[in-house]
Amino acid sequence: MKTILTALAIAVVSSFASAAAKEPSPEQVDAAFKKADTDGNGTVSLAEARKFGITKKAFEKANPDKDGSLDKQEFLAAVRYQFEKANPDKDGTLDRKEAAKAGVKDKKIFDAADPDNDGTLDLAEYLDALRMSAK
């Protein structure tokens, strides 16, 4: 029984560790935010967010102060909201079909954002795919 509990504890800790590793790095967030902030004013407007691939609903959900722009934290919250909405099975990744619904329609971009070649995008990879897709 003790062995089973130990194995279960290790599995739980491992799953938390792998989930944490899927968060975008500060450098990824900075690069994506910089690409989205096309006018360079330090915030992302709704028009800029839409060009980046963020939906109006995700923008609104991530902008609780309703000031019409996203700072870097709100920007990441919008990306996270959109990712979670496209992930109905809640497995922490988007397959090709889910990613397409979340704005990553180009197979080449999906593949480029999937360096581990597991056929799915975690949140960090999804952010990179949006950055690569941005107009």
C-alpha positions in Angstrom: 0.0 0.0 0.0 2.8 2.4 0.9 4.4 1.7 -2.5 1.2 2.5 -4.3 0.8 5.8 -2.4 4.4 6.7 -3.1 4.0 6.0 -6.8 0.8 8.1 -6.8 2.5 11.0 -5.1 5.3 10.9 -7.6 2.8 10.9 -10.5 1.0 13.9 -9.1 4.2 15.8 -8.6 5.3 14.9 -12.1 2.1 16.1 -13.6 2.4 19.4 -11.8 6.0 19.8 -12.9 5.1 19.1 -16.5 2.1 21.5 -16.4 4.4 24.2 -15.1 6.9 23.6 -17.9 4.2 24.3 -20.4 3.9 27.9 -19.4 5.3 30.5 -21.8 8.7 31.9 -20.7 9.0 35.6 -20.0 11.0 35.9 -23.3 8.2 34.2 -25.3 5.6 36.5 -23.7 7.8 39.6 -24.4 8.3 38.6 -28.1 4.6 37.9 -28.6 3.6 41.1 -26.9 6.1 43.1 -28.9 4.7 41.7 -32.1 1.1 42.4 -31.1 1.9 45.9 -30.0 2.4 47.2 -33.5 2.3 50.9 -32.5 4.8 50.4 -29.7 2.8 52.2 -27.1 3.2 49.5 -24.4 -0.4 48.2 -24.7 -2.4 46.1 -27.1 -5.6 47.6 -28.4 -8.5 45.5 -29.6 -7.5 46.1 -33.2 -3.9 45.0 -32.5 -5.2 42.0 -30.6 -7.4 40.9 -33.5 -4.5 41.2 -35.9 -2.5 39.0 -33.5 -5.3 36.4 -33.5 -7.0 37.1 -30.2 -10.8 37.1 -30.4 -12.9 40.0 -29.2 -14.4 37.8 -26.5 -10.9 36.8 -25.2 -9.9 40.5 -25.3 -12.9 41.5 -23.3 -12.5 38.7 -20.7 -8.9 39.7 -20.1 -9.6 43.4 -19.8 -11.5 43.7 -16.5 -10.7 47.4 -16.2 -12.4 48.0 -19.6 -9.8 50.6 -20.6 -9.7 49.3 -24.2 -6.2 48.0 -24.1 -4.3 45.0 -22.7 -1.1 45.3 -20.7 1.3 42.4 -20.8 -0.4 40.4 -18.0 -3.9 40.9 -19.6 -2.5 40.0 -23.0 -1.3 36.6 -21.6 -4.6 36.2 -19.9 -6.4 36.7 -23.2 -4.2 34.1 -24.9 -4.7 31.7 -22.0 -8.5 32.2 -22.1 -8.6 31.5 -25.8 -6.4 28.4 -25.4 -8.6 27.0 -22.6 -11.8 27.6 -24.6 -10.3 25.7 -27.5 -9.4 22.8 -25.3 -12.7 21.1 -24.4 -11.0 17.9 -23.2 -8.9 20.0 -20.7 -5.8 17.9 -21.5 -3.6 21.0 -21.5 -2.8 20.8 -25.2 -4.4 21.6 -28.5 -4.5 19.1 -31.3 -4.6 20.3 -35.0 -8.4 20.6 -35.0 -8.5 22.4 -31.7 -5.7 24.7 -32.7 -7.4 25.6 -36.0 -10.5 26.6 -34.0 -8.2 28.8 -31.9 -6.8 30.6 -34.9 -3.8 28.4 -35.9 -5.0 27.2 -39.2 -1.7 26.9 -41.1 -0.2 23.4 -40.8 3.3 24.7 -41.4 2.9 27.2 -38.5 1.4 24.4 -36.3 4.3 22.1 -37.1 6.9 24.9 -36.6 5.4 25.7 -33.2 5.5 22.0 -32.2 9.2 21.4 -31.8 8.7 18.2 -29.7 6.7 16.8 -32.6 4.0 15.4 -30.4 1.2 16.6 -32.7 -0.2 19.0 -30.1 0.5 22.6 -28.8 0.8 23.4 -25.2 0.2 27.0 -24.1 3.7 28.1 -24.7 3.7 26.5 -28.2 0.3 28.0 -28.9 1.6 31.5 -28.0 4.5 31.0 -30.4 2.1 29.8 -33.2 0.0 32.9 -32.7 3.1 35.0 -32.9 4.1 33.3 -36.1 0.6 33.7 -37.6 0.3 37.4 -36.7 -0.2 39.8 -39.6 
